[in-house]
């Protein structure tokens, strides 16, 4: 299940408007709605980090304090870099989710600052949205495949452990029977 875009968009609006109490409530709803995958954890942690950094007003750790948010070309450049990192196979799912959240935030920030039509042309905007959706679907599919593989391996281990346990019980019964027979044999002498 992908992250609900409505909640994310609302969260970005609230953080940008510095309405932190409502943003925290939206974040809690998101936490309840998303599946626990590494990608979703990274995405969620990025959102939580954005909230904390803005709330605490600590510019040392905020990416946005170093970025010129009034320059739409710079925002687009940073967004493209985050999307590039999100697509990179080098990064783990957690990191890709994290970078995707930042790319989404920069897109929302550009829309809030400059309006939807000014940030990108309609064709480019559609292409970026489609690219982002494809990336999210691909990462989600990969995560599901990894989870299925992990579950399959765990099931195989359980089956193997059960087989070993049955074999051990069988050997113990045989030894116990042999011990009883040997004891009976000793008494018959």
Secondary structure, DSSP 8 states (H G I E B T S, - for coil): ----HHHHHHHHHHHHTT-HHHHHHHHHHHHHHS---HHHHHHHHHHHHHHHHHHHT-TTS-HHHHS-TT-HHHHHHHHHHHHHHHH-TTS-HHHHHHHHHHHHHHHHHHHHHH-HHHHS-HHHHHHHHHHHHHHHHHHHHHHHHHHHHHHHHHHHHHHHHHHHHHHHHHHHHHHHHHHHHHHHHHHH-
